[in-house]
Amino acid sequence: MQIEVKNSQLSDIDAIFDFYDIAIAYQKKVFNKHWQGFSRDLVQTEIEECRQYKILVDGKSACVFAVTFTDQLIWGDRDFDSIYIHRIVTHPDFRGYSFVKEIIKWAKKYAAEHQIKYIRMDTWADNEKLLKYYTGCGFTYVGMVSLQKSEGLPKHYEGISLSLFEIIV
């Protein structure tokens, strides 16, 4: 089995949104919150800026995720020297492949090559299952934040509290 992390291409955009639809349907089944959808322009910009990725298993898209290098509204004064991982979605045919651990391996290499000190991510503060999963993958829980402003963030960030996680590279 060959696992590769590759930049997504503009030709992948419909597949990325299919992944998001799958994720939203799953979130509705297992949790009391879910994503509210994403702007096509946002994803197109991420692709053009080489910040949208896909994980291929034997050439087949199995997982997608995005990164950013600033996250001021969520991380505040701690927003520096970081790569932030967002919107990880695994296709149901590939659940159990531990793609978060693959993303961490990829992010550690990326961070080392670009002199980045932290790998960071967030999730809903009350999602106990994900909190446990992310710490089990090697992230350290660093606290909780209640968003005061969410302008510029996807709609599901309005009025929520988030748990914050990081790995020091």
C-alpha positions in Angstrom: 0.0 0.0 0.0 1.4 3.4 -1.0 0.3 6.5 0.9 1.2 9.9 -0.5 0.4 13.5 0.6 -0.1 15.7 -2.4 -1.2 19.2 -3.2 -4.8 19.3 -4.4 -5.4 20.7 -7.8 -8.2 22.8 -9.2 -9.5 19.7 -10.9 -10.0 18.2 -7.4 -12.4 20.9 -6.2 -15.6 19.0 -6.8 -14.2 15.9 -5.0 -13.1 18.1 -2.1 -16.7 19.3 -1.7 -18.0 15.7 -2.0 -15.7 14.9 1.0 -17.1 17.9 2.9 -20.7 16.7 2.2 -19.7 13.2 3.5 -18.2 14.8 6.6 -21.2 17.0 7.3 -23.6 14.0 7.0 -21.4 12.0 9.4 -21.1 14.9 11.9 -24.9 15.1 12.0 -25.1 11.4 12.9 -22.5 11.4 15.7 -22.4 14.8 17.2 -24.6 17.8 18.1 -22.7 20.2 15.9 -21.7 20.2 12.2 -19.9 22.2 9.6 -22.2 24.7 7.8 -20.5 24.4 4.4 -17.6 26.3 2.9 -17.0 28.9 0.3 -15.8 27.6 -3.1 -13.6 30.7 -3.3 -11.9 29.8 0.0 -11.0 26.3 -1.3 -10.0 27.6 -4.7 -7.6 30.1 -3.0 -6.2 27.4 -0.7 -5.5 25.2 -3.8 -3.9 28.2 -5.7 -1.8 28.9 -2.6 -0.8 25.2 -2.2 -2.5 25.0 1.2 -5.1 22.3 0.3 -3.9 18.7 0.3 -5.1 15.2 -0.4 -3.9 11.9 0.8 -3.8 9.2 -1.8 -3.8 5.5 -1.1 -2.6 3.6 -4.1 -3.5 6.6 -6.2 -7.0 7.0 -4.9 -8.1 10.0 -2.9 -8.7 8.9 0.7 -8.5 12.1 2.8 -8.4 15.8 2.3 -7.2 18.6 4.6 -6.2 22.3 4.5 -3.5 24.3 6.3 -2.9 27.9 7.1 0.0 29.7 8.6 -2.0 32.3 10.6 -5.0 31.8 12.8 -5.3 35.0 14.8 -9.0 34.9 15.6 -8.6 31.4 17.3 -5.0 31.5 18.6 -4.7 35.2 19.6 -1.3 36.1 21.0 -0.1 32.5 20.4 -0.5 32.9 16.6 3.2 32.6 15.5 5.6 30.1 14.1 2.8 27.6 13.3 1.2 25.5 10.7 -2.5 25.1 11.4 -4.3 22.0 10.2 -8.0 22.3 9.3 -10.9 20.4 7.8 -9.5 16.8 7.9 -12.0 14.6 6.1 -11.5 10.9 5.5 -13.6 9.0 2.9 -15.6 6.3 4.7 -13.9 3.6 2.6 -10.6 4.6 4.3 -11.7 5.1 8.0 -9.2 3.4 10.4 -6.1 4.3 8.3 -4.9 6.8 11.0 -4.6 9.7 8.5 -4.2 12.2 11.3 -0.9 10.4 12.2 0.1 10.6 8.5 -0.7 14.3 8.5 1.4 14.8 11.6 4.3 13.0 9.9 3.9 15.2 6.9 3.5 18.4 9.0 6.6 17.7 11.1 8.7 17.3 7.9 7.1 20.5 6.4 7.7 22.4 9.7 11.3 21.3 9.9 11.9 22.4 6.3 10.3 25.8 6.9 11.6 26.6 10.4 8.1 26.3 11.9 7.9 25.6 15.6 4.3 24.3 16.1 1.7 22.1 14.5 -1.7 23.2 15.7 -5.3 22.4 15.3 -8.7 23.1 17.0 -12.0 21.3 17.4 -15.3 21.9 19.2 -14.6 22.1 22.9 -17.3 19.6 23.8 -16.3 16.9 21.2 -14.9 14.4 23.7 -14.3 11.7 21.1 -12.1 14.0 19.0 -10.3 15.5 22.0 -9.2 12.0 23.1 -8.3 11.0 19.5 -6.1 14.0 18.9 -4.2 13.6 22.1 -3.8 9.9 21.3 -2.2 11.0 18.0 0.4 13.0 19.8 -1.1 16.5 20.2 -1.0 18.2 23.5 -4.2 19.8 24.7 -3.3 23.5 25.4 -6.6 24.9 26.5 -9.9 26.2 25.4 -11.0 29.5 23.8 -14.4 31.0 23.3 -14.5 33.0 20.1 -15.4 36.7 20.6 -15.1 37.4 16.8 -15.7 35.0 14.0 -15.9 37.3 11.0 -13.8 35.8 8.2 -14.2 32.2 9.6 -16.7 29.6 8.3 -20.2 30.0 9.8 -19.9 27.1 12.2 -17.4 29.1 14.3 -20.1 31.6 15.4 -20.5 31.7 19.2 -18.6 28.5 20.0 -15.8 27.3 22.3 -12.8 25.4 20.9 -10.2 23.1 22.3 -6.7 23.9 21.1 -4.0 21.4 20.4 -0.4 21.6 19.4 2.8 19.6 18.8 6.1 21.3 19.3 8.4 20.4 16.4 
